[in-house]
Amino acid sequence: MKTGPKDLNIKEFFGTPLWISETDVKDFNKYVDPYINGAKKSAKKEDVFYETPSLLHDDNFADFVKYIQHTTRNLLDESGYDLNQYNIGIHEMWAREFVPAKGVSVFPHCHKDTHLTGIVILKASKDTSQPVFYDPRPGKYMKDLPEKKKGDFTLACDKFSINVKPGMFLIFPSFLSQGFSYTYTKNKFRYLHFTSSAILRG
């Protein structure tokens, strides 16, 4: 009687992409600075971050908005989606800076009713916060097992973080839950955030 096949070959399905690139953020910071400075002036004592209003109607970001639209279409197309009946919309875009030495984190969350989420790191250091991503498959949590070694990136891990630096550009599906790790440092941490999606014509 045969006990089983000689070799088991692994194939992974239902993957979750994370596109990573780099960009020059000098102009990003230049155009975000006035908004952050304004937010600082009106900040309350209990605030833990400074946030801009929507940047979608700021002409300084017009070219970047077009880039996001173009990139969103390309990434969704390359992922296998049929976009013949869809236009690309940008739903939100703003920047946020953590208040230094205040003790800040962002709880895990996803951006519903959108397809892609993006983060551009504008200011950061090795001591500042890191984006943390969480396994989006609810079925995995139904009867999960303990990991051999927390922190190792394996098929067993339920989250991972990325060491970021200024200029790092991240795009990922909006169903992927994401947050920012706790930080308590005097160093500045600032990022730009956007969401985009395919919108059915008509």
C-alpha positions in Angstrom: 0.0 0.0 0.0 1.3 3.4 -1.0 1.6 5.9 1.9 1.4 9.0 -0.2 3.1 11.1 -2.9 6.9 11.4 -2.8 7.0 15.2 -3.2 4.6 17.9 -2.1 5.0 21.1 -4.2 3.7 24.3 -2.6 1.7 26.8 -4.6 0.3 30.0 -3.0 -3.0 31.4 -4.1 -5.2 34.4 -3.1 -2.1 36.6 -2.6 -2.3 40.2 -1.3 0.0 42.6 -3.3 1.9 45.4 -1.7 3.5 47.7 -4.3 6.6 49.6 -3.1 8.5 52.3 -4.8 10.4 55.5 -4.0 9.8 59.1 -5.0 11.3 62.6 -4.3 9.3 64.2 -1.5 10.9 67.6 -1.4 8.0 69.3 -3.2 5.5 67.2 -1.3 6.8 68.6 2.0 7.0 72.1 0.6 3.3 72.1 -0.4 2.2 70.3 2.8 4.2 72.6 5.2 1.7 75.5 5.2 -1.2 73.2 6.0 0.6 71.5 8.8 1.7 74.9 10.2 -1.9 76.0 10.1 -3.0 72.8 11.9 -0.3 73.4 14.6 -1.7 76.9 15.3 -5.2 75.6 15.8 -4.3 72.3 17.6 -5.7 71.4 21.0 -3.6 70.2 23.9 -4.9 66.6 23.6 -4.3 66.3 19.8 -1.7 63.7 18.9 -1.3 64.6 15.2 -1.6 67.5 12.8 -3.7 66.9 9.7 -4.3 68.8 6.5 -7.7 69.3 4.8 -8.2 67.5 1.5 -5.4 68.2 -1.0 -7.4 67.1 -4.0 -8.3 70.6 -5.0 -4.8 72.1 -4.4 -3.3 72.8 -7.9 0.1 71.9 -6.5 -1.0 68.2 -6.3 -2.8 68.1 -9.7 0.0 66.2 -11.5 0.2 63.7 -8.6 -3.6 63.1 -8.7 -3.3 62.3 -12.4 -0.4 60.0 -11.6 -2.6 58.2 -9.0 -5.4 57.8 -11.5 -3.1 56.4 -14.1 -1.3 54.1 -11.7 -4.5 52.8 -10.2 -5.8 51.8 -13.6 -2.5 50.1 -14.5 -2.3 48.1 -11.2 -5.9 47.0 -11.3 -5.5 46.0 -15.0 -2.3 44.1 -14.3 -4.1 42.3 -11.4 -6.6 40.9 -13.9 -9.6 43.2 -13.6 -11.7 44.2 -16.6 -12.0 48.0 -16.4 -13.6 48.6 -19.8 -16.7 50.1 -18.2 -15.0 51.9 -15.4 -13.4 55.3 -14.7 -10.8 55.9 -12.0 -11.7 58.2 -9.1 -9.6 59.5 -6.2 -11.7 59.6 -3.0 -9.4 61.3 -0.5 -5.9 62.7 -0.2 -4.5 64.4 2.9 -1.3 64.5 4.9 -0.7 63.9 8.6 2.2 64.6 11.0 2.4 63.0 14.4 3.0 65.3 17.3 6.5 64.7 18.6 7.0 63.0 22.0 3.3 62.6 22.5 2.9 58.8 22.2 1.1 58.1 19.0 -0.3 55.1 17.1 -3.0 54.4 14.5 -5.3 51.4 15.1 -5.7 48.8 12.4 -8.3 49.8 9.8 -9.3 49.4 6.2 -10.8 51.9 3.7 -14.2 50.6 2.6 -15.8 51.5 -0.7 -12.4 52.0 -2.4 -10.0 49.6 -4.2 -6.5 50.9 -3.5 -4.9 52.8 -0.7 -1.6 54.6 -0.9 0.9 56.1 1.6 3.9 58.3 0.8 6.3 58.7 3.6 7.3 62.4 3.8 9.3 62.5 7.1 10.6 59.6 9.1 13.7 58.1 10.9 14.6 54.7 12.4 13.0 55.8 15.7 9.6 56.8 14.2 6.4 54.9 13.6 6.1 52.0 11.1 3.1 50.9 9.0 1.8 47.6 10.2 -0.3 45.3 7.9 -2.6 42.6 9.1 -3.7 39.3 7.5 -7.0 40.2 5.6 -8.3 36.6 5.6 -11.0 36.2 8.4 -11.0 32.4 7.8 -7.4 32.2 9.1 -8.4 33.5 12.5 -11.2 31.0 13.0 -8.8 28.3 14.4 -5.4 29.9 14.2 -2.3 28.3 15.8 0.5 30.0 17.7 3.6 31.0 15.7 7.0 29.4 16.4 8.7 32.7 16.4 6.9 36.1 16.5 8.4 38.5 14.0 9.4 36.0 11.4 7.7 36.4 8.1 6.2 33.0 7.4 2.8 31.5 6.3 1.9 31.5 10.0 2.3 35.2 10.7 -0.8 37.4 11.1 0.9 40.8 10.7 4.1 42.4 9.5 5.7 45.9 9.6 7.9 47.8 7.2 10.9 50.0 8.1 10.2 53.1 6.2 12.2 56.1 5.1 11.3 59.5 3.5 10.3 58.9 -0.1 9.0 55.4 0.3 5.7 55.0 -1.6 3.3 52.1 -0.7 0.2 51.1 -2.6 -2.0 48.2 -1.5 -5.6 46.8 -1.8 -8.0 48.8 0.5 -9.3 45.5 2.0 -5.8 45.1 3.7 -6.1 46.2 7.3 -3.3 48.6 8.2 -2.2 50.8 11.1 0.9 52.6 12.5 3.0 51.3 15.3 3.3 53.2 18.6 6.0 55.8 18.7 7.3 58.2 21.4 10.0 60.2 19.9 11.0 63.8 19.2 11.8 63.0 15.6 9.2 64.0 13.0 6.9 61.5 11.3 4.8 62.7 8.4 3.0 60.9 5.6 0.6 61.5 2.7 -2.5 59.2 2.3 -4.8 58.6 -0.6 -7.5 56.2 -1.7 -8.7 55.4 -5.2 -11.1 53.1 -7.0 -12.7 52.1 -10.2 -16.2 53.6 -10.7 -18.7 52.1 -13.0 -19.6 54.5 -15.8 -23.1 55.8 -16.2 
